[in-house]
């Protein structure tokens, strides 16, 4: 069975001041962080990579990733996330993308296999790709239920030393996801991790909580769910709202409605990424350590 990896690379990178974040060189030979994900995905058995990008970075992005197909033996496709690509007419002056759910919809015409979806600016570890691939080759939807998976990382292993992060905490019953709670501005101070819930209240968070790093696995049924829900999202949106149509919120709705079964695949690996320019040197150091241990 063919499987795909969708890499979301259309973000604006507003907190990154060193050029196009998705294309920042971090490997010993100038590899980007997303190239490590492609390498791990290919070794795990994925056949195709779909890059979701902005039209204005197409030329530079393709020039920096054009070698990937031959180097890793995967098919490569590019699709474009456009804020004007919406299914209903609304009044908006929006120029930035509508969020990760909208990003996936940008690939709706090319996704026809079970697929993983990841960020372009995070490191996930090869074992996570192996677990998601193993799930996808055996996944099967019925008429009423979406079958999917997500990788759960340990919160204390996902904290940045260069500023706060946002995470979605996974609540589970065994391996089944029961709900997702979004927290913002998460930091660690004197060994205590805390963040604000969606009501803006600061809470202490257990360091061993499992969190989402936007690594999901779905069957194509997810695309039809997104199409229906994005139209409803737009119709209910106040004019000039900055709200985003994001995957964790969509999954929360599906779980509440008992229309999805999500398996949480626990990862013990460290995960890290690039949000700010200050993160680049830390990412390079970590990748050197991982490569020295024989992973690459």
N, C-alpha and C positions, 0 to 999 in steps of 0.2 A: 504494500500500500504506500502510495506517495504521501509525504507529509511536508508541510511548509513551515517556515519561520517568518513571521511578519515583524519587521524591525521599525518601530516608530521613531522617525528621525526628522520630523517636521517642526519640532519645538523651536521657539524663538531664542532660548538661551539668554534671557534678559539679565541674569546674574553672572553670566560668563563674559568677561571682557577681552578674551584673547582670540577673537575671530569666531569661526563657526565651530561650536563646541563638539558637534558630532564628528568633526574631521581633525580634531586635535591629535597630534602624534604623541603616543605614550609608550610604545614598544621600543625594544632595542634597535629595531630597523625601521622605526617610524610608523609602526602599525597603529591604527586607531583602536579605541576600545571596542567599537562594534565589530572589528575584524576578529577579535578574540572570541566574541560570541558566535560569529560565523564558523570559525574553526571548531569550536566545541560542538556546535549544532551538527556540522558535517560529520564529525567523528561519532556523534550519537546516532546518526542514521537519517537525519533530515535531508531531503532531496532538493528543496527549492528555498530561495530567500527572496522575500518581497520587501523592498525598501519603500517606506512612506516618507516623502520629502516635500518641501516647498518648491514651487516652480522656480523661484528666484535663486535657489542654490543648485539647480540641476546640473549646470555645466561643471562646477567645481566638484560636486558630489560624485558625479559619474566618473570624472577623471581620476578621483582618489579611490574609487571602488571598482573600477572596470576590470581589474586583475582578479577579482575574487572568484568569479565563476571557474576560470581555468585552474587557479591555485588550489581551490578546495573541492572541485568537482561537483558544484551545485549549480542549478539553474538560477538566474538572477533576473528579477523584474523590478521596475520602478513605477510607482504611482504617485499622484500628487494630491496633497490635502489642501483644499481651497475653501476659505471661509464662506464663499458664495455658493458652494455646492450644498444646498439645503433643499429639502423636499417641499417646504411650504413658504409662502411669501410672508415676511415679517419686516417691520421697520427696525433697521439696525445699521449702525456705522462701524460694525465690528471689523477689525483687520487681522486679529490674531486667530489661530485655529480654535475650534470649539471643544477640544479635549480628546481624550484617548478613544472614546466611543466613536466620535466623528472620524478620527484617524482610521480606525478599522473600516468604517464605511467607505473610505476612499479606495479601499482594495476590494470592494464588494464584487466587482466584475472579474476579478482574477482568482479569488479564493474559491476553490472547488474541491479541496481536500481537508482532512483534519489539519489544524494548524496551531502553532504556538505563537504568542505575541509577547514582545519584550520591548524595553526601552533601548535606545541606542547608546545611552551614556551611563549604563550600569554594567558591572561585572557580576556574573551569576554563578560561574563554576560549572565544569563539565558534568558533574554528577546530576545537576539539576536538569540539564538537557536530556540526559539519559533517562531520568525518571519520567519527564514529560513525554518523551518519544514513546516509551514503553506503555504509557497510559493511552496515548492517541491511537496507536495501532490496534488497540482492543476496544476503543470507545464506540458506543452505539447509542443513538438517540431513539426514543420512541416518539409517537405523535405528539405527546403532551409534555415531555420532559427533556430539557437540555442536559447533556452529559458533558461535564468539563472538569478541569483540574487547575490548581494553582500551586506554586511553590511557596512554602512558608519558611521564612528565614527568622532567625532568633534576633529579637529587637536589639539587644546589647551589642550584637555583632554587626549591626547596620547603622550605627551612629557615626556621624561625621565629626571630626575634630576641628572643622573649619566653619562651623555654624550650625544652625538648626536644620532639621529635616521634617518632612511630612511622611507619615506612615499610616497604613490601614491595618489595624489589628484584627487578626482572624480568631473568631470564636468557633470552637469545634466540639463535636460529639464523636469521639473516636477520630477517624480520618475525615469525617463529613463536616463541611463548613456549614455553620448554622446562621451566622451573621457576620457583618463587617462593621467595625467602628473606625471612623477617620479621626486622626489626631494631627494637629498642626504645631509647628514650632517646637519640635521635640529636641530636648537637650539633655545632657548628663552633667551634673554638678555634684562633686563629693560623693560619687557613687550612686546618686539618686537620679533616675530618669523620669522626666515629666514632660507633659505636652498638653495643649489645649484641645478640648473636645469641640464638636461643631457648634455648641452653644457659647464657646469662648471661655469655658471654665477650665482652669489648670488642674490636672490630675497627675498623681504619681503613677507610673506605669511599670509593671513587673518586667525586669530585664529579660526573662526567659519567654516572654510573649512571642507568639508567632506573628510575623507581619508580612504583608504583601509588598513585593518590590516590582509589581506590574509584570510578573511572569506567569502567564496563563496558557492553558491549552483548551481548545474548543473544537467542536465539529462545525461544519458550515451552517448548521441551524442557528448559531449565534448571530450570523449576519442578518437573517430575517427578523430576529428579535430586535436587533439594533435599529433596523429600518422602521419598524413600527413605533418603537419607543422614542426615537429621535424626533419624529414628527410631533408626537405628543409633548415632548420636552420644549420644542420651539413654540408651540401654540400657547403654552402656559407661562412663557418667559416674559418677565417685565421688559419694557423697552429699554435698550442700552444696558441690560444686565451683563455682568462679567461672568456669570455662572458657566460652568463647563459640563459637558455631557461625558462623564467618565465611567470607566469600566466598573470600579468597585461599587458605585451607586447603582448601576444597572443590575449587577449581580445581587445586590441587596434587595432590589425590587423582585427579581425572579425568585429568590429564596423565600421571601415573604409570601409570594403568590403560589409557592410550591410548584414552580415550573422549571426548577433546575436542581440538579444534584452535583455539587462540587466537591471533589476530593482534594484534600490538602496534602501535598507531598512535602514532608519535612526535609529541610536541608540544614546540615551542620556546618556548611562552609561559610566563611566570611563573604560578605557582599559589600561592594563599595562602588562609588560612582563619581561623576563630575557634575557638580552644580555650579561651583564658583571657580574662577581662575586659580584660586589658592589650592584647589584640590588636585591639580595636575601633578605636582611633584609627589604627593602621597600616592596617587594611582600608579605612577611610574615605579616607585619604590616597591609597592605591593606586587606589581606584576613581575618585577625582577626576582623577588623572593619566590613567587609561584613557579616561574620558569626554572629557577635554580633547583627546585625540588623535583624537576623532571616532567612537569605538566606540558611544556611546550618545547 
